[in-house]
Amino acid sequence: MAERGAQAQQPARPGQVRLDGVLGEALEANRRGRLSHFITGPDSPAIAIFDPAHREHNEEGDWYGEHAGKWLAAAAKAAARSDDAALRARVLAVADHLADVQADDGYLGNYAPQRRFMVPQPPKPESWNGEPALRTWDIWTHSYLLLGLIEVHRCFGQPQHLEAARRIADLCWRSFCEDGLDITSVGNHHGMSATVLLDPAAELYLLTGEPRYLQLAECVLEQANANPRLALLDRALAGADPSEIATGKAYQLCWNLVGLARLHRATGRADYREALDRQWQAIREHHLSLGGGPFGGIGHRSREVFNPAGVFDPEAYIETCSVLAWIQLNRELLAITGQARYAEEIERSAYNDLIGAQAPDGEDWVYYSYANGRRIHTNYWRCCKSSGAMALEELPAIAWASDAQGVVANLLGPGQARLPLSGGGEATLRQRTGYPFTGTIRIEVEPDAPTRFRLRLRVPAWADGATLAIGDDAPVAVAAGDYADVEREWSAGDALVLELPMRPRVHRRVHRNVQESRAPDGSPVRQQVLHNAWLALSRGPLAYATGLIDGYKPRETVRLPDDDALLRIEELAPAEGVSATGLRLHFDDRAPLDFGPWYAVGGRRDRSWRLTWLHLAPSPDGFADDDCGTR
């Protein structure tokens, strides 16, 4: 079934792309680990909670039902891409079971009748997060069930799974569009945990063309915007920082933006696109870790909210669920625009904060990662274990795509794809490379027959000085941060080589606070009252980190030159059995420190430490270059 909505890129289908190398290893660990063991059939605990005998008496208001939809979405993709017959059978058995226990009215949650989202809530009490009077994550659970059932249908084509999804959406349409129930009344974070329904509602419209689902998505957005504590569209258009929308909950806000992106595809409304651009830019500039994950929670009662834009702390929380939603937002914007910057952010998150949250066995995940901190593997029921598994399965479809002129390589790394061509026929494309550890990437092109088409190859923004050579031709310079386009007639045996300089890079961040007020005459008065400077290293797409300093210190203050060119950074040849180049940072007054890729420091073991940022010593006189109001 073809999807509606204009797209600059068409993502690859499951089975068209195989990723090898670091990402391929993570995907296979995911399939063999979490996806094969967490849910094995209808009797698994995460599915048994939907049985009528259980749900008829469940008044807990819990969110645990989300795991079913997340697992269905991820496991369906994994089974389809790998041709794993056993996993496919389990996916279909679980999807069939959920369809069988769906209530006559379309309800498929795990709540008792009197606690279901269709029952009006008492008035909300005043609270910091605008939570309902009665705890509920019912719409949240249904939103993930919708995504999961749609994905099972997309991968395996059985109509009963799409029908179950449509029945959920029809119930939501009756409740919010016909009956006038306010969706923000049944969601936490001033409604954001319920208005995420915007995403699957818009996706179902794009898939089926049923006008009710477009009306449902528009109704959800209208109600989200009408709530003064949320005002999703108005605040986004006004340029509000993400921390200022509702509670600033990173995961929920990013997921709402995913839905807004899909609604933009469905309607073409320019104001939706403007709101997305403003929020994306604010998150990108102020609210991402060096490894590309949304972070925050410093000094706040919630660990999972964006901090104000000026706050930087290397011990900020990076929730794995937020990494999922950020990747999905960039996935949608990449499909809509075809702009390289969105693929760049997906790759940065994937090679750092995503695989760095996964244990090598594919079973365990961390709930929170830290640029500077200890990894803690979370327990059975935690949301982030399913979110991480779901995020990994997004990557193959993003890595390679098709467009009107040919094919697009969005993510760099070893693997291959077989994609349809707009002029007919197909082509096999292979990346042979040691990326992300080395910068030589050979692309081999093998169309079924000699065919003219365009190959777009993304050149990372950090790769100044990159070159591209086609066949035996001399290398030519290509622009960093964009796609290098090669349009020609391709034949089997053709190849091109992209060379990316892999120089160490230096990153500096400052946590500062400027007190602002007015003098009696009305003139502005500003004074900086807090200034902490930090420095970190990266190489290629990888953030680098060290372990505990001197074996026991979780923080170190160091003296280093202000000029990056004066830093003494030594590149170390990979140790035996290790693929990555190491970095050694030298100092005048202490022993050097060795750094490796953040995701791998400590062997991805539970309770291991990773330190990305070094605290920089203040100047002897206490002044900083960006001081104001001091003299």
C-alpha positions in Angstrom: 0.0 0.0 0.0 1.6 3.3 -1.1 1.8 6.1 1.4 0.5 9.6 0.7 2.3 12.8 1.4 5.2 14.4 -0.5 8.6 13.1 0.3 12.0 14.0 -1.0 13.3 10.6 -0.1 11.6 7.2 0.1 13.1 5.1 2.9 14.3 1.6 2.2 12.0 -1.3 3.0 12.9 -4.0 5.5 15.2 -6.5 3.8 16.5 -4.1 1.2 19.4 -2.9 3.4 22.0 -4.8 5.4 24.2 -2.9 7.8 27.5 -4.4 8.9 30.2 -3.1 11.1 29.4 -1.4 14.4 25.8 -0.7 13.6 25.3 -4.2 12.1 26.6 -5.8 15.2 24.3 -3.8 17.4 21.3 -4.7 15.2 22.1 -8.4 15.3 22.6 -8.3 19.1 19.2 -6.6 19.3 17.5 -9.3 17.2 19.2 -12.2 19.1 18.8 -10.5 22.5 16.0 -8.2 23.5 13.7 -8.9 20.6 14.0 -12.7 20.8 13.7 -13.0 24.5 11.7 -10.2 26.0 8.4 -11.3 24.4 8.1 -14.8 23.1 4.3 -15.1 22.7 0.9 -14.2 24.1 1.9 -15.6 27.6 4.8 -13.2 28.0 4.2 -10.8 31.0 4.3 -7.7 28.7 1.4 -9.2 26.6 -0.5 -11.1 29.4 -1.4 -7.7 30.9 -3.8 -7.2 28.0 -5.8 -10.3 28.7 -9.5 -9.4 29.6 -9.2 -11.2 33.0 -6.4 -8.9 34.0 -7.5 -5.6 32.5 -11.0 -5.8 33.9 -9.5 -5.2 37.4 -6.5 -3.0 36.6 -6.8 0.4 38.1 -3.1 1.2 38.5 -2.9 3.7 35.6 0.4 2.3 34.5 2.3 2.7 31.3 3.6 -0.8 30.9 1.3 -1.5 28.0 3.7 0.5 25.8 6.1 -2.4 25.5 3.7 -4.4 23.3 3.6 -1.8 20.6 7.3 -1.0 20.8 8.2 -4.6 20.5 5.8 -5.2 17.6 7.3 -2.3 15.7 10.9 -3.3 16.3 10.5 -7.1 16.1 8.5 -6.9 12.8 11.3 -4.9 11.2 14.0 -7.2 12.5 12.2 -10.3 11.4 11.6 -8.9 7.9 15.1 -7.6 7.4 16.8 -10.8 8.6 14.2 -13.4 7.3 14.0 -14.7 10.9 11.1 -17.2 10.6 10.9 -17.9 14.3 10.8 -14.2 15.2 8.2 -13.5 12.5 6.0 -16.3 13.9 6.2 -14.8 17.4 5.4 -11.3 16.0 2.3 -12.6 14.1 1.2 -14.7 17.1 1.3 -11.7 19.4 -0.4 -9.4 16.9 -3.1 -11.9 16.3 -3.6 -12.4 20.0 -4.0 -8.6 20.6 -6.5 -8.4 17.8 -8.4 -11.3 19.3 -8.7 -9.6 22.8 -9.6 -6.2 21.4 -12.9 -5.0 22.8 -16.0 -4.6 20.6 -15.6 -0.8 20.7 -12.0 -1.0 19.6 -10.4 -0.6 23.0 -7.1 -2.4 23.3 -5.5 -1.1 26.4 -5.0 -2.8 29.8 -7.2 -0.7 32.0 -10.5 -1.5 33.8 -13.6 -0.1 32.1 -14.0 2.8 34.6 -10.4 3.9 34.1 -10.3 3.9 30.3 -9.5 7.1 28.4 -13.1 7.4 27.1 -14.4 8.0 30.6 -14.2 11.8 31.5 -11.6 12.6 34.2 -12.3 14.7 37.3 -10.9 18.2 37.0 -7.1 18.3 37.0 -5.5 19.3 40.3 -2.8 22.0 40.0 0.6 20.3 39.7 4.0 20.9 38.1 3.4 18.5 35.3 -0.4 18.9 34.8 -1.1 15.2 35.5 -4.7 14.0 35.4 -6.6 13.5 38.7 -6.5 9.8 38.0 -3.1 8.4 36.8 -3.4 7.3 33.2 -1.1 6.4 30.3 -3.9 4.8 28.3 -3.7 6.9 25.1 0.1 6.6 25.3 -0.2 2.8 25.3 -2.7 2.9 22.4 -0.4 5.2 20.4 2.4 2.6 20.6 -0.1 -0.2 19.8 -1.1 1.7 16.7 2.5 2.1 15.5 3.2 -1.6 16.2 0.2 -3.0 14.5 0.8 -0.7 11.5 4.4 -1.9 11.2 3.3 -5.6 11.4 0.9 -4.9 8.6 3.5 -3.0 6.6 6.1 -5.8 6.9 3.8 -8.9 6.5 0.6 -7.6 4.8 -2.0 -9.4 6.8 -5.2 -7.3 6.9 -6.4 -8.1 10.4 -3.5 -6.1 11.9 -4.3 -3.0 10.0 -8.0 -3.5 10.9 -7.1 -3.7 14.6 -5.2 -0.4 14.2 -8.1 1.2 12.4 -10.5 0.2 15.2 -8.3 1.9 17.8 -8.2 5.0 15.7 -12.0 4.9 15.1 -12.5 4.8 18.9 -10.2 7.7 19.4 -12.0 9.6 16.6 -15.4 9.1 18.3 -14.0 10.1 21.7 -12.1 13.2 20.8 -13.8 14.4 17.5 -17.4 13.4 18.0 -17.8 13.3 21.8 -15.6 16.3 22.3 -13.4 14.8 25.0 -10.3 16.9 25.6 -7.2 14.8 24.9 -5.0 16.9 27.2 -7.2 15.9 30.1 -6.0 12.3 29.9 -2.3 13.0 29.6 0.6 14.0 31.8 3.0 16.9 31.1 0.0 19.2 30.5 -1.4 16.7 28.0 1.8 15.9 26.0 1.8 12.2 26.9 -1.6 11.9 25.2 -1.2 14.3 22.3 1.5 11.9 21.0 -1.5 10.3 19.3 -0.9 12.9 16.6 1.9 10.7 15.2 0.0 7.4 14.6 -3.2 9.2 13.6 -1.3 11.0 10.9 0.6 7.9 9.9 -2.7 5.9 9.6 -4.1 8.7 7.3 -1.0 8.7 5.1 -1.3 4.9 4.8 -5.0 4.5 4.2 -6.3 7.9 3.0 -9.2 7.7 5.4 -10.3 11.3 6.1 -11.4 10.4 9.7 -7.7 9.9 10.6 -6.6 13.2 9.2 -9.5 14.8 11.2 -8.3 13.0 14.3 -4.8 14.2 13.9 -5.9 17.8 13.3 -8.3 17.5 16.3 -5.4 16.4 18.6 -3.2 19.3 17.4 -6.1 21.8 17.9 -6.7 20.6 21.5 -2.9 20.6 22.2 -2.7 24.1 21.0 -5.8 25.2 22.9 -4.4 24.2 26.3 -2.6 27.3 27.6 0.0 25.3 29.5 0.9 23.4 26.3 0.0 25.6 23.3 2.1 23.4 21.2 1.9 25.1 17.8 1.7 28.7 19.0 4.7 28.4 21.3 6.7 26.6 18.7 6.0 29.3 16.1 6.8 32.0 18.6 10.3 30.6 19.0 9.8 29.3 22.5 12.7 27.2 23.8 11.8 23.5 24.0 12.2 23.8 27.8 9.3 26.3 27.8 6.7 24.1 26.1 4.6 22.4 28.7 7.1 20.9 31.2 9.8 20.6 28.5 9.7 16.8 28.7 12.2 15.8 26.0 10.7 12.4 25.0 7.1 13.5 24.8 7.9 16.8 23.0 10.0 15.2 20.4 7.4 12.6 19.8 4.7 15.3 19.4 7.0 17.0 16.8 7.3 13.6 14.9 3.5 13.7 14.7 3.5 17.4 13.5 6.0 16.4 10.8 3.7 13.7 9.6 0.8 16.1 9.7 2.8 18.5 7.6 3.3 15.7 5.0 -0.4 15.1 5.0 -1.5 18.8 4.6 1.5 20.7 3.3 0.9 23.5 5.8 3.8 25.9 5.9 3.2 26.9 9.5 3.7 23.3 10.6 7.1 23.2 8.8 8.1 26.6 10.4 7.3 25.3 13.9 9.3 22.1 13.2 12.3 24.1 11.9 12.3 26.4 15.0 12.1 23.5 17.5 14.7 21.4 15.6 17.1 24.3 15.5 16.7 25.1 19.2 17.2 21.4 20.2 20.2 21.1 17.9 21.9 24.2 19.2 21.2 24.0 23.0 19.9 20.6 24.1 22.0 17.8 22.7 25.0 16.0 24.2 28.2 15.6 22.3 26.9 12.1 21.3 23.7 13.5 19.8 21.1 12.6 22.4 18.6 15.1 24.0 19.7 15.9 27.5 18.7 17.8 30.6 17.2 17.3 34.0 19.8 19.2 36.0 18.4 20.8 39.1 14.9 19.8 38.2 12.4 17.5 39.9 12.3 15.5 36.6 15.4 13.9 35.1 13.9 13.9 31.7 13.1 17.6 30.9 15.1 20.0 28.8 16.9 22.6 30.9 16.9 26.3 29.9 19.1 27.0 26.9 22.0 28.4 28.9 22.4 25.4 31.1 25.3 22.9 30.4 26.4 20.2 32.7 28.2 17.0 31.6 26.3 15.0 34.2 23.0 15.8 32.5 20.6 12.9 31.9 20.3 11.4 28.4 17.2 9.3 28.4 17.4 6.5 25.8 13.7 7.1 25.0 14.5 10.7 24.0 17.2 9.4 21.7 14.5 7.3 19.9 12.2 10.2 19.5 15.0 12.5 18.3 16.1 10.0 15.7 12.4 9.6 14.5 12.0 13.4 14.2 15.1 13.6 12.1 13.9 10.6 10.0 10.7 12.5 9.2 12.4 15.7 8.4 15.0 13.9 6.2 12.2 12.2 4.2 10.3 15.5 3.8 13.3 17.7 2.8 16.1 15.4 1.7 18.5 17.7 3.6 21.8 16.2 4.8 21.7 17.8 8.2 19.0 15.5 9.4 20.9 12.4 8.4 23.9 13.9 10.1 22.1 14.0 13.4 20.8 10.5 13.0 24.3 9.2 12.4 25.7 11.1 15.4 23.1 9.8 17.7 23.4 6.2 16.3 27.2 5.9 16.7 27.2 7.4 20.1 24.3 7.8 22.5 22.3 5.0 21.0 24.7 2.1 20.7 26.5 3.5 23.8 23.3 2.7 25.8 23.1 -0.9 24.6 25.1 -3.7 26.2 27.0 -6.0 23.8 24.7 -8.9 24.4 21.7 -6.9 23.1 19.7 -7.7 26.2 20.5 -4.9 28.5 20.2 -1.1 28.1 20.8 1.9 30.2 17.8 4.1 31.1 20.0 7.2 31.4 23.4 7.8 29.8 25.7 10.6 30.8 28.6 12.3 29.0 30.3 12.1 32.4 28.9 9.4 34.6 28.4 5.7 35.4 26.4 3.4 33.1 23.6 1.5 35.0 21.8 -1.2 33.2 18.1 -0.9 33.8 15.6 -3.6 34.8 12.9 -5.7 33.0 10.0 -3.3 32.8 11.8 0.0 32.1 10.7 1.9 29.0 14.2 2.6 27.6 15.0 -1.1 27.0 12.1 -1.2 24.4 12.9 2.3 23.1 16.5 1.5 22.4 15.5 -1.7 20.6 13.0 0.3 18.5 15.5 3.0 17.7 18.1 0.5 16.3 15.6 -0.9 14.0 15.0 2.5 12.5 18.5 2.6 11.1 18.4 0.3 8.0 15.5 2.1 6.4 17.3 5.4 6.9 20.8 4.3 5.8 19.9 4.1 2.1 16.9 5.7 0.4 15.5 6.3 -3.1 14.5 9.6 -4.6 13.2 10.8 -8.0 16.7 10.9 -9.5 18.2 7.7 -8.1 19.6 6.5 -4.7 20.9 8.2 -1.6 23.5 7.1 1.0 22.4 8.8 4.2 24.4 6.8 6.8 28.1 5.9 6.3 29.4 2.4 7.4 29.9 -1.0 5.9 26.9 -2.8 4.4 24.9 -3.1 1.2 21.5 -2.2 -0.3 19.4 -3.3 -3.2 17.1 -0.5 -4.2 14.6 0.2 -7.0 15.5 2.9 -9.6 13.0 5.5 -10.7 13.6 4.6 -14.4 13.0 0.9 -13.7 15.2 -2.0 -12.6 17.2 -2.2 -9.4 20.8 -1.6 -8.3 23.0 -3.2 -5.6 25.2 -0.8 -3.7 27.9 -1.8 -1.3 29.9 0.3 1.2 33.3 -1.2 1.9 34.9 0.8 4.7 36.2 0.8 8.3 34.0 3.7 9.1 33.4 5.1 11.8 37.0 4.4 12.7 38.6 5.2 9.3 37.7 7.7 6.6 38.0 5.7 3.4 34.7 4.7 2.0 34.4 2.7 -1.3 31.0 2.6 -2.9 30.5 -0.2 -5.4 27.6 0.2 -7.8 26.0 -2.8 -9.6 22.8 -2.1 -11.5 20.9 -5.0 -13.2 21.7 -3.3 -16.5 23.6 -0.2 -17.5 21.4 2.6 -16.2 21.7 6.4 -15.8 20.8 7.6 -12.3 22.0 9.9 -9.6 23.9 8.6 -6.6 23.9 11.0 -3.6 26.5 10.4 -1.0 26.4 12.3 2.3 29.6 14.1 3.3 29.7 14.8 7.0 29.8 18.4 8.3 33.0 17.7 10.2 34.8 16.4 7.1 36.5 19.6 5.8 38.9 18.6 3.0 36.9 15.6 1.9 37.5 14.3 -1.7 35.7 12.0 -4.0 37.2 9.9 -6.8 35.1 8.1 -9.5 36.8 5.1 -11.0 40.3 6.0 -12.1 39.6 9.7 -12.2 41.6 12.1 -10.0 40.0 13.0 -6.6 38.0 16.2 -6.5 37.0 18.2 -3.4 33.5 17.9 -2.1 31.6 20.1 0.3 31.3 19.0 3.9 27.8 19.0 5.3 26.0 18.2 2.1 25.5 15.5 -0.5 28.0 14.8 -3.2 26.0 14.1 -6.3 27.2 11.8 -9.1 24.8 11.4 -12.0 26.0 9.2 -14.9 25.3 5.9 -16.6 26.4 3.2 -14.1 27.4 -0.3 -15.0 28.4 -3.3 -12.9 31.9 -2.9 -11.6 31.7 0.9 -11.2 32.9 2.4 -8.0 33.8 5.6 -6.3 35.9 6.4 -3.2 35.1 9.1 -0.6 38.0 10.1 1.5 37.1 11.8 4.8 39.9 13.5 6.9 39.7 12.0 10.4 41.4 14.7 12.4 40.8 15.0 16.2 38.4 17.8 17.0 38.1 20.0 20.1 34.7 21.0 21.6 34.2 23.7 24.2 31.1 24.4 26.2 30.3 26.8 29.0 27.8 26.7 31.7 27.1 30.3 32.5 24.4 32.4 34.2 23.9 36.1 33.5 21.8 38.0 36.0 19.6 40.6 34.1 17.6 43.5 35.5 17.1 47.2 35.0 18.6 50.3 36.7 16.3 53.0 38.1 16.6 54.9 34.8 15.3 51.8 32.9 18.7 51.0 31.3 19.5 47.2 31.2 21.9 45.8 33.8 23.7 42.5 33.2 26.3 40.6 35.2 27.7 37.2 34.7 27.5 35.3 38.1 28.4 31.8 37.0 31.0 30.5 34.5 32.2 27.0 34.2 34.2 26.0 31.0 34.6 22.5 29.7 36.5 20.7 26.9 35.9 17.5 25.0 37.4 15.6 22.1 35.9 13.7 19.1 37.2 12.1 15.9 35.0 11.5 12.9 31.5 10.9 14.0 32.6 9.5 17.4 32.6 11.3 20.7 35.6 10.3 22.8 35.9 9.7 26.5 38.2 8.4 29.2 37.5 6.3 32.3 37.8 7.4 35.9 40.7 9.9 36.1 43.8 8.2 37.7 41.6 5.2 38.3 39.2 6.8 40.9 38.2 10.5 40.1 34.9 11.2 38.4 36.0 14.8 37.6 39.2 16.6 36.8 40.1 20.3 36.5 42.9 20.8 34.0 45.0 23.7 32.7 44.9 23.9 28.9 45.6 26.6 26.3 42.7 28.7 25.2 43.9 28.2 21.6 42.8 24.8 20.2 45.8 24.8 17.9 48.2 24.7 20.9 46.6 21.6 22.4 48.9 18.5 22.2 46.7 15.7 21.0 48.5 12.5 20.0 46.7 9.9 17.8 47.4 6.3 19.0 47.4 3.3 16.7 44.6 0.9 17.5 45.5 -1.7 20.1 45.4 -5.4 19.2 41.7 -6.4 18.7 40.5 -2.8 18.7 39.4 -0.9 15.6 39.4 2.7 16.9 42.3 5.1 16.9 43.0 6.3 20.4 43.7 9.9 21.5 46.2 11.0 24.1 45.8 14.5 25.5 49.1 15.9 27.0 49.4 18.5 29.8 52.2 20.5 31.3 51.4 19.7 34.9 50.0 16.2 35.0 50.2 12.8 33.3 48.5 12.6 29.9 45.0 11.1 29.6 44.0 8.5 27.0 40.6 8.7 25.3 38.6 6.2 23.2 35.2 6.2 21.6 32.6 7.1 24.3 30.2 4.3 23.3 32.9 1.6 24.0 34.7 2.9 27.0 34.6 0.4 29.8 33.6 -2.4 27.4 29.9 -1.2 27.7 29.9 -3.0 31.1 27.3 -2.3 33.8 28.7 0.2 36.4 31.6 1.3 34.2 32.5 5.0 34.0 32.8 7.3 31.0 34.1 10.9 31.2 33.8 13.0 28.1 34.3 16.5 29.4 37.2 17.9 31.3 36.6 20.9 33.5 38.9 23.8 32.6 40.7 25.8 35.3 39.5 29.4 35.7 41.9 32.2 35.0 44.2 33.3 37.9 42.4 36.6 38.2 38.9 35.1 38.1 37.8 36.9 35.0 36.4 35.2 31.9 36.4 36.5 28.3 32.6 36.6 28.2 32.2 38.4 31.5 29.7 41.3 31.6 29.0 43.9 34.2 32.3 43.5 36.0 34.2 46.6 35.1 
